[in-house]
Structure formats: structure tokens, C-alpha cells
Amino acid sequence: MIPRSLLNKIIIIGFMVLVGFCLAKAIYHQSFMGIVLALVSLGAGVYFLYLVVKAKAELEAEEAA
């Protein structure tokens, strides 16, 4: 069975690859709406990763106290 941390990394990398592909296709087709939506998705993914790191740090701080 695949460890949970490895599975999480695979899902995150897969999501970022799909967003990058969507952004590239939107640029290729010169679709303003596609570019905006791909950038919003990219921003949401990065913000999610920020929240995960922040939550993990808070959890470790609570366990240490």
C-alpha cells in the first residue's frame, strides 16, 4: 500500500500539472476566461498548500506544549 504522505504528494503534483496544462491550452486558444480560471485554480492550490503547512505547524506546536 502507498504511504499517505506519498499519496498526498502525488495528488498535489497531479493537480498542479492539470492546472498547468489547462493554462497552456487557454493561452494557446487565446481564451481570456480560460486563462483567468486556470490562474484562479492555481492560486487556490497554492493557498491550500499554505494552509496545510500552517495547520501542520500549529498541530506540532500544540503537541510540543
C-alpha positions in Angstrom: 0.0 0.0 0.0 1.2 3.5 -0.8 2.1 5.6 2.3 -0.3 8.5 3.0 2.3 11.3 2.6 3.4 9.9 -0.8 -0.2 9.7 -2.0 -0.8 13.3 -0.9 2.2 14.5 -2.8 1.1 12.6 -6.0 -2.4 14.2 -5.8 -0.9 17.7 -5.3 1.6 17.3 -8.2 -1.2 15.8 -10.4 -3.4 18.8 -9.7 -0.7 21.3 -10.4 0.1 19.5 -13.7 -3.5 19.6 -14.8 -3.8 23.3 -13.9 -0.6 24.0 -15.9 -2.0 22.0 -18.8 -5.2 24.0 -18.7 -3.3 27.3 -18.5 -1.2 26.3 -21.5 -4.3 25.3 -23.6 -6.1 28.5 -22.6 -3.1 30.6 -23.8 -2.8 28.6 -27.0 -6.5 29.2 -27.8 -6.3 32.8 -26.6 -9.2 32.3 -24.2 -9.3 35.1 -21.6 -11.8 33.2 -19.4 -9.8 30.0 -19.6 -6.6 31.9 -18.5 -8.4 33.6 -15.6 -10.0 30.3 -14.4 -6.7 28.5 -14.6 -4.9 31.2 -12.7 -7.7 31.2 -10.0 -7.3 27.4 -9.7 -3.5 27.8 -9.4 -3.9 30.4 -6.7 -6.4 28.2 -4.9 -4.0 25.3 -5.0 -1.1 27.4 -3.7 -3.3 28.8 -0.9 -4.4 25.3 0.1 -0.8 24.2 0.4 -0.1 27.3 2.5 -3.0 26.4 4.8 -1.8 22.8 5.1 1.7 23.9 6.1 0.3 26.4 8.6 -2.1 23.8 10.2 0.7 21.3 10.4 2.9 23.8 12.2 0.1 24.7 14.7 -0.6 21.0 15.3 3.1 20.3 16.1 3.2 23.4 18.4 0.2 22.1 20.3 1.7 18.7 20.7 5.0 20.2 21.9 3.2 22.2 24.6 
